[in-house]
Amino acid sequence: MSPSAAQPAPDLAPADGVAARARGLTKAYGSGETTVLALDSVDVGIVRGRFTAVMGPSGSGKSTLMHCLAGLDTVSAGQVWLGDTEITGLKERELTRLRRDRIGFMFQSFNLIPTLNALENITLPMDIAGQKPDQKWLDQVIDTLGLRNRLKHRPSQLSGGQQQRVACARALASRPELIFADEPTGNLDSRAGLEVLAFLREAVDSLGQTVVMVTHDPGAAAHSDLVLFLADGRIVDEMGQPTAEAVLERMRLFTGGSPQVSDADAVRGQAGPATEED
Amino acid sequence: MLKATLRSFLAHKGRLLLSALAVVLSVAFVAGSLIFSDTVTRTFDRLFASTSADVTVQPKEDLNASVPTGAVQTVPAALVDRVARVEGVASAHADVGVENITVVDIKNKSVGPTTGAPTIAADWYVTDRSSVELTSGAAPRGAGEAVLDADTADKKGVEIGDTLTVMAQPGSFKVRIVGIATFKTTNPGAALVFLDPEVAAGQLLGSADKATGVSVEAARGVTDAELKRRVAAALGSGPYDVKTADEQAKSAAEQLGGFLDIIKYVMLGFAGIAVLVGVFLIVNTFSMLIAQRTRELGLLRALGADRRQVRRSVLTEAVLLGLVGSTLGLAAGIGLAAGLIRLMSAFGMNLKTTEMAVGWVTPVTAYVVGVGVTFVAAYLPARRAAAVSPMAALADADIAGVGRPLKVRAVVGAVVGALGVAALVGCVTASATASAASLLGLGVVLTLIATVIAGPLLVRPVIRVLGAAFPALFGSIGRMSQRNALRNPRRTGATAAALMVGLALVGGMSVASASMSKSFDQQIDKTLGADFVIQNTNFTPFSQEVTDRVHATGGVGTVVRQRFAPVAVRLPDGRRIETTAAGYDDQVDEVAHVTYAQGDTAAALAGGALGMDVDFAKDHGVRVGSVLPVEFPGDRTLSLKVGALTDQDAAEGFGMQGGLFLGIATVEKYVPGGQDSVLYVNTDPGVNADGLRPRLEKALDPYPQVQVRDQADYKDLVHDQIAVLLYLVYALLGLAIVIAVLGVVNTLALSVVERTREIGLLRAIGLARRQLRRMIRLESVVIAVFGAVLGLALGLVWGVCTQQVLALQGMKALAIPWGTIVAVVVGSAVVGVVAALLPALRASRMNVLAAIAHE
């Protein structure tokens, strides 16, 4: 089951247009008989300046892939690069700094620090780094996301959609090389979800950012430039210029019916809660 | 339900550990003090019971025997013959035993105990009942020989053949040690010198016709009580106390008890602080546990558990905690008692840990305290748990207690606080010491309660100010730690309260003691005119030879002697007051600046006259010229005319009610055989005071117990005495801080757990472990400093009010020890840093992915 990755990973020097890539990326849980492969020798490259969606049923390994690419999780085998930097083998302190300076994050929920207001949340990674935000860029991001008159609000005073927009602004604010969004619309109603997807699209198109989004919603995946399909820890397919219908159709192929029902549930049960979205 | 309770108790055992520690500490101190005092009481009861004669006859004890007169109450030696003739008496012995001596070795070093226990010289009279037996050498024969107890001989390196000097009231004499006697029972820590009975009375009491008492042994078949009745009947109405062995043992034990009670009360003070601070810790732990389990409790309620069941479940957990804590505390208490017994041994009181007495009262008290405290502390949180709605299981409801308005607290806190402030204002404006002191006590308790209640309300304003610089200094990390401390004011308030209580005590005590020191300094400057003050290190009287030597020293001018006498005075208002009077030489004005309201020194010290404090005189209707009957020891009463009234700031010292003073000749006459307690020495005009000091010290070289002090030394002495009190308070504070640190650790640990996802998020977006640790540390520091600021503010108010009460006693100076206060604030920040160590480590070790996924 040879994967046809988005960009076949070049052998040595990273291609100019690749924001992140992995080669032979393997993530195993447990040992011996009970070993479960969450990622099975994945080769993948994330093209700079594009909106890539990672699709797959629960337990397919899509969140694990994101965590490994983002330096949140260790790998069992293989290599991962962010730009020119090989991040596999980096020390914990270097990984933390890498996440802080070069990667933006959006999670499904609980994206914001409740004690800080919207603006403080947005500039948090730069504050932690002790850097001054680029005010012009910051203004542009805030205006793009329509947060100008919400900056002094605390998260508890914002709606779910507004909170995700703040999270999106935070991910963009330090102008990272790569933004990872893990089910960013999972907790939102459809209108707010569409809004957030439109902003991510805008971030790529107008602001020139690179976004990787993990989702199991074909409608969300349809906003991307390229969809990678994961199943049983491998990239099994990809689709450029996706539409919701085409993605849904493709998902059916893998799962033999419903895109929501996973044949990998057994895997999920053993893989441990840390690696899989709920 | 019980099963669920047990499960939950075990599941949270880590969290309960710190609370259990607080229970263990309080119970350990309670149990330790009980076991220790039981052991000591039993040991000495046994000692005195086994060494007391069947019946003893002693001089009648009418007035306060602890006044340091230097005189020994005696009975005529001939009394022995009268007693021996009583029917049923097998034998009677004239005892000689005195404590008003000092014994030094050949290098002029004291061989007495350094612990305040007495040095006793007695006649060598060995019976089955003696507490000692001769273990080497021979019994003393004739003047110039003595037997020393083995413990003292060991400690001071005295051997058979060595020569010691005994300074007794009649005069000093040298003895050669011919034998060593070893205690058969527990040695209470005293040094014992035994002399030949033939010469003991003469050497120690100044006359062979005197004795300090008579020991009587009953003939077979005569009970102690019967014998006592017969002896008493034979002696008629003479000034004697006749006691059976039981009574004698009891009164001897009571005398010792005073000293042991101090240890007991100190220990109970520690226990009290531990209980008080522990309550905060337990309340907080249970509140937090319940907050954490809101959904679980909601589920129980949804499944049909009623409120009472939920409440009972929480209280059952508390009782379990109390039982475990009490059991461990009891064990720790036994260890503590063993440690104290060892410590006592180091001080010369040879108790045995193997004879430890654990009465049934000890475990009962331990469990009552331990379980009671946890139960009471957990009651409010349990009620709150019962109030959790079943909806909490379904909705992502607010954590119990966080969002509840603080209105009730505000109202109750304000009312109690207003009452407390009113009491304090009352105490400041009161003019009578007694009512001022009780108002002060009331005010202290009420303001403390008010601050504890209103603490959470003060969290926001105070921490906003305290942490204002944090964002500027530490950026986002500082901002987050400040706001984290503000997140749950109730919890922050309760955590800080534990620290607050201890620091409020310290604040108050340090202001009071600094003010006392300053006042005494001012008084010494104002009233003490003498160049030197000569007295014993332990303030007991010294022998006449010291006075003679001082007089004989070249360059000495005026010497004024001071002696004390226990007296009872009948006042015109009908009251009889027992107090201590001081006798002085006539030249008092040369060594002291006394202010008189009426009369002068000459009128007060004249024969047949006395002086007293003007306020005391007014209170009791005494005027200059009033004639008052004054009782002296041994039923000697005479009428003295009030010659002068003094108007001093602090005329009434400890046990010196009325500030009575009179001519030393009167004291010499009515307290025969007394000794001088203090000498006030002036330099002869034309002689340099600095030059006199070495000469005085040289002259007093053979008397190592006597100290020469100039005014600066005298101030230091007073400061040292006040400092002892302060050290005790500091020790109490240390304990309070230990428990408070546990509380802060507890709170932070729980906050870290509660904020797992937040921490995961922060770590994911690039917060370094070091930064995370700093964030938690800063939060901890803010909480600790908050507690310190609140406590010190309260303590300062208490201290100033205490000083106002002391001012009524003449201590008019107010001093605020800013150095101590700054040190305490800095110290509390350190406490915060220490308390944050473990929780911060734990947070920084969290797995980022697990933390993000945490529910």
Chai-1 contact restraints between the chains, C-beta under 6 A:
chainA,res_idxA,chainB,res_idxB,connection_type,confidence,min_distance_angstrom,max_distance_angstrom,comment,restraint_id
A,L72,B,V848,contact,1.0,0.0,6.0,A-B,restraint_1
A,L72,B,L849,contact,1.0,0.0,6.0,A-B,restraint_2
A,D73,B,L849,contact,1.0,0.0,6.0,A-B,restraint_3
A,T96,B,G766,contact,1.0,0.0,6.0,A-B,restraint_4
A,T96,B,A768,contact,1.0,0.0,6.0,A-B,restraint_5
A,R99,B,G766,contact,1.0,0.0,6.0,A-B,restraint_6
A,R100,B,G766,contact,1.0,0.0,6.0,A-B,restraint_7
A,F105,B,A764,contact,1.0,0.0,6.0,A-B,restraint_8
A,F105,B,I765,contact,1.0,0.0,6.0,A-B,restraint_9
A,F110,B,R757,contact,1.0,0.0,6.0,A-B,restraint_10
A,T115,B,M480,contact,1.0,0.0,6.0,A-B,restraint_11
A,T115,B,R483,contact,1.0,0.0,6.0,A-B,restraint_12
A,L124,B,S476,contact,1.0,0.0,6.0,A-B,restraint_13
A,P125,B,I765,contact,1.0,0.0,6.0,A-B,restraint_14
A,P125,B,G766,contact,1.0,0.0,6.0,A-B,restraint_15
A,D127,B,G475,contact,1.0,0.0,6.0,A-B,restraint_16
A,D127,B,S476,contact,1.0,0.0,6.0,A-B,restraint_17
A,I128,B,G766,contact,1.0,0.0,6.0,A-B,restraint_18
A,I128,B,L767,contact,1.0,0.0,6.0,A-B,restraint_19
A,P273,B,A853,contact,1.0,0.0,6.0,A-B,restraint_20
A,A274,B,L849,contact,1.0,0.0,6.0,A-B,restraint_21
A,A274,B,A850,contact,1.0,0.0,6.0,A-B,restraint_22
A,A274,B,A853,contact,1.0,0.0,6.0,A-B,restraint_23
